[in-house]
């Protein structure tokens, strides 16, 4: 890709960019979907706890 060519992700929201990066990371490391989903549930719980603590 040249300097002038833009990826569709260049203008995507930050959460979309992060999701694409995470999917790429999981796929390139051949993480089983069940393992990835379990780990993401743990991450979700951790992040929800941080959000709750920040709002208190």
DSSP file (Angstrom, degrees, kcal/mol; ACC not computed):
  #  RESIDUE AA STRUCTURE BP1 BP2  ACC     N-H-->O    O-->H-N    N-H-->O    O-->H-N    TCO  KAPPA ALPHA  PHI   PSI    X-CA   Y-CA   Z-CA
    1    1 A X              0   0    0      0, 0.0     2,-0.1     0, 0.0     6,-0.0   0.000 360.0 360.0 360.0 134.0    0.0    0.0    0.0
    2    2 A X        -     0   0    0      1,-0.1     3,-0.5     4,-0.0     0, 0.0  -0.301 360.0 -99.7 -82.7 172.7    1.4    3.4   -0.9
    3    3 A X  S    S+     0   0    0      1,-0.2    -1,-0.1    -2,-0.1     0, 0.0   0.838 122.6  51.0 -59.6 -34.0    1.3    6.5    1.4
    4    4 A X  S    S+     0   0    0      2,-0.1     2,-0.3     0, 0.0    -1,-0.2   0.736  90.7  90.1 -80.7 -22.8   -1.7    7.8   -0.4
    5    5 A X        -     0   0    0     -3,-0.5     2,-0.4     1,-0.0     0, 0.0  -0.559  65.2-154.2 -76.6 136.6   -3.8    4.7   -0.1
    6    6 A X        -     0   0    0     -2,-0.3     2,-0.2     2,-0.0    -2,-0.1  -0.884  10.8-129.3-112.8 143.5   -5.9    4.4    3.0
    7    7 A X    >   -     0   0    0     -2,-0.4     3,-1.7     1,-0.1     4,-0.4  -0.602  25.4-119.6 -79.9 147.8   -7.2    1.3    4.7
    8    8 A X  G >  S+     0   0    0      1,-0.3     3,-0.6    -2,-0.2    -1,-0.1   0.776 115.2  61.2 -57.9 -23.4  -10.9    1.2    5.4
    9    9 A X  G >  S+     0   0    0      1,-0.2     3,-1.3     2,-0.2    -1,-0.3   0.665  80.3  83.6 -78.4 -15.3   -9.8    0.9    9.1
   10   10 A X  G <  S+     0   0    0     -3,-1.7    -1,-0.2     1,-0.3    -2,-0.2   0.864 102.3  32.5 -56.2 -36.3   -8.0    4.3    9.0
   11   11 A X  G <  S+     0   0    0     -3,-0.6    -1,-0.3    -4,-0.4    -2,-0.2   0.309  95.6 116.9-102.8   7.6  -11.3    6.1    9.7
   12   12 A X  S <  S-     0   0    0     -3,-1.3    -3,-0.1     1,-0.1     5,-0.0  -0.383  75.2 -94.6 -74.9 153.9  -12.9    3.4   11.8
   13   13 A X    >>  -     0   0    0      1,-0.1     4,-2.1    -2,-0.1     3,-0.5  -0.264  37.6-108.4 -62.3 156.4  -13.8    4.0   15.5
   14   14 A X  H 3> S+     0   0    0      1,-0.2     4,-2.4     2,-0.2     5,-0.2   0.848 118.0  55.4 -57.7 -37.6  -11.2    2.9   18.1
   15   15 A X  H 3> S+     0   0    0      2,-0.2     4,-2.2     1,-0.2    -1,-0.2   0.864 107.4  49.5 -68.0 -33.6  -13.3    0.0   19.3
   16   16 A X  H <> S+     0   0    0     -3,-0.5     4,-2.4     2,-0.2    -2,-0.2   0.919 110.8  49.8 -68.1 -43.7  -13.5   -1.4   15.7
   17   17 A X  H  X S+     0   0    0     -4,-2.1     4,-2.3     1,-0.2    -2,-0.2   0.917 112.0  48.3 -59.9 -43.7   -9.7   -1.1   15.3
   18   18 A X  H  X S+     0   0    0     -4,-2.4     4,-2.7     2,-0.2    -1,-0.2   0.910 109.8  52.0 -64.5 -42.0   -9.2   -2.9   18.6
   19   19 A X  H  X S+     0   0    0     -4,-2.2     4,-2.6     1,-0.2    -2,-0.2   0.917 110.2  48.6 -60.5 -43.4  -11.6   -5.7   17.7
   20   20 A X  H  X S+     0   0    0     -4,-2.4     4,-2.5     1,-0.2    -1,-0.2   0.916 112.0  49.4 -63.0 -43.0   -9.8   -6.3   14.4
   21   21 A X  H  X S+     0   0    0     -4,-2.3     4,-2.6     2,-0.2    -2,-0.2   0.913 111.8  48.3 -62.1 -42.8   -6.4   -6.3   16.1
   22   22 A X  H  X S+     0   0    0     -4,-2.7     4,-2.7     2,-0.2     5,-0.2   0.915 111.2  49.5 -65.9 -42.4   -7.7   -8.8   18.7
   23   23 A X  H  X S+     0   0    0     -4,-2.6     4,-2.7     2,-0.2     5,-0.2   0.926 112.2  48.9 -61.0 -44.3   -9.2  -11.1   16.1
   24   24 A X  H  X S+     0   0    0     -4,-2.5     4,-3.0     2,-0.2     5,-0.3   0.931 111.5  49.6 -60.2 -46.2   -5.9  -11.0   14.1
   25   25 A X  H  X S+     0   0    0     -4,-2.6     4,-1.4     1,-0.2    -2,-0.2   0.921 113.3  45.7 -59.7 -45.9   -4.0  -11.8   17.3
   26   26 A X  H  <>S+     0   0    0     -4,-2.7     5,-2.6     1,-0.2    -1,-0.2   0.912 116.2  45.3 -65.0 -43.1   -6.2  -14.7   18.2
   27   27 A X  H ><5S+     0   0    0     -4,-2.7     3,-1.3    -5,-0.2    -2,-0.2   0.910 111.6  50.2 -70.2 -41.8   -6.2  -16.1   14.7
   28   28 A X  H 3<5S+     0   0    0     -4,-3.0    -1,-0.2     1,-0.3    -2,-0.2   0.798 113.5  46.9 -68.7 -25.9   -2.5  -15.8   14.1
   29   29 A X  T 3<5S-     0   0    0     -4,-1.4    -1,-0.3    -5,-0.3    -2,-0.2   0.339 110.3-126.4 -94.4   7.1   -1.8  -17.5   17.4
   30   30 A X  T < 5 +     0   0    0     -3,-1.3     2,-0.4     1,-0.2    -3,-0.2   0.875  41.0 178.5  51.1  45.9   -4.3  -20.2   16.5
   31   31 A X      < -     0   0    0     -5,-2.6    -1,-0.2    -6,-0.1    -2,-0.1  -0.651  33.4-113.4 -78.8 130.4   -6.2  -19.8   19.7
   32   32 A X     >  -     0   0    0     -2,-0.4     4,-2.6     1,-0.1     3,-0.3  -0.372  21.6-123.4 -62.5 139.6   -9.2  -22.1   19.9
   33   33 A X  H  > S+     0   0    0      1,-0.2     4,-2.6     2,-0.2     5,-0.2   0.851 111.0  53.4 -55.5 -37.0  -12.5  -20.1   19.8
   34   34 A X  H  > S+     0   0    0      2,-0.2     4,-2.0     1,-0.2    -1,-0.2   0.899 110.7  46.2 -65.8 -40.2  -13.7  -21.6   23.1
   35   35 A X  H  > S+     0   0    0     -3,-0.3     4,-2.4     2,-0.2    -2,-0.2   0.922 113.4  49.6 -67.1 -44.2  -10.5  -20.6   24.8
   36   36 A X  H  X S+     0   0    0     -4,-2.6     4,-2.6     1,-0.2    -2,-0.2   0.915 111.0  49.0 -61.5 -44.2  -10.6  -17.1   23.3
   37   37 A X  H  X S+     0   0    0     -4,-2.6     4,-1.9    -5,-0.2    -1,-0.2   0.896 110.9  50.0 -64.9 -40.3  -14.3  -16.7   24.4
   38   38 A X  H  X S+     0   0    0     -4,-2.0     4,-1.7     2,-0.2    -1,-0.2   0.926 112.7  47.1 -62.7 -44.8  -13.5  -17.8   27.9
   39   39 A X  H  X S+     0   0    0     -4,-2.4     4,-2.4     1,-0.2    -2,-0.2   0.896 110.0  53.1 -64.1 -40.4  -10.6  -15.4   28.2
   40   40 A X  H  X S+     0   0    0     -4,-2.6     4,-2.7     1,-0.2    -1,-0.2   0.849 105.3  54.7 -65.8 -33.5  -12.7  -12.6   26.8
   41   41 A X  H  X S+     0   0    0     -4,-1.9     4,-2.3     2,-0.2    -1,-0.2   0.902 109.0  48.4 -64.3 -40.3  -15.3  -13.2   29.4
   42   42 A X  H  X S+     0   0    0     -4,-1.7     4,-2.3     2,-0.2    -2,-0.2   0.917 112.4  48.3 -64.3 -43.1  -12.6  -12.8   32.1
   43   43 A X  H  X S+     0   0    0     -4,-2.4     4,-2.9     2,-0.2     5,-0.2   0.910 110.1  52.4 -62.8 -43.0  -11.4   -9.6   30.5
   44   44 A X  H  X S+     0   0    0     -4,-2.7     4,-2.7     1,-0.2     5,-0.2   0.928 109.8  48.4 -59.0 -46.2  -15.0   -8.3   30.3
   45   45 A X  H  X S+     0   0    0     -4,-2.3     4,-1.9     1,-0.2    -1,-0.2   0.915 112.7  48.6 -61.6 -43.5  -15.5   -9.0   34.0
   46   46 A X  H  X S+     0   0    0     -4,-2.3     4,-1.9     2,-0.2    -2,-0.2   0.932 113.4  46.1 -62.1 -47.2  -12.2   -7.2   34.9
   47   47 A X  H  X S+     0   0    0     -4,-2.9     4,-2.4     1,-0.2    -2,-0.2   0.882 110.0  53.3 -67.1 -38.4  -13.0   -4.2   32.7
   48   48 A X  H  X S+     0   0    0     -4,-2.7     4,-2.5    -5,-0.2    -1,-0.2   0.888 108.4  51.9 -62.6 -37.6  -16.5   -3.9   34.1
   49   49 A X  H  X S+     0   0    0     -4,-1.9     4,-2.4    -5,-0.2    -2,-0.2   0.897 109.5  48.8 -63.8 -40.7  -15.1   -3.9   37.6
   50   50 A X  H  X S+     0   0    0     -4,-1.9     4,-2.0     2,-0.2    -2,-0.2   0.891 111.7  49.1 -66.8 -39.2  -12.7   -1.1   36.7
   51   51 A X  H  X S+     0   0    0     -4,-2.4     4,-1.6     2,-0.2    -2,-0.2   0.923 112.1  48.6 -65.2 -43.6  -15.5    0.9   35.1
   52   52 A X  H  X S+     0   0    0     -4,-2.5     4,-0.5     1,-0.2    -2,-0.2   0.907 112.0  49.0 -62.8 -42.2  -17.7    0.4   38.2
   53   53 A X  H >< S+     0   0    0     -4,-2.4     3,-0.7     1,-0.2    -1,-0.2   0.865 109.6  52.4 -66.1 -35.9  -14.8    1.4   40.5
   54   54 A X  H 3< S+     0   0    0     -4,-2.0    -1,-0.2     1,-0.2    -2,-0.2   0.828 107.3  52.1 -69.9 -31.4  -14.1    4.5   38.5
   55   55 A X  H 3<        0   0    0     -4,-1.6    -1,-0.2     1,-0.2    -2,-0.2   0.527 360.0 360.0 -84.8  -4.8  -17.7    5.7   38.7
   56   56 A X    <<        0   0    0     -3,-0.7    -1,-0.2    -4,-0.5    -2,-0.2   0.440 360.0 360.0 -90.5 360.0  -17.8    5.3   42.5
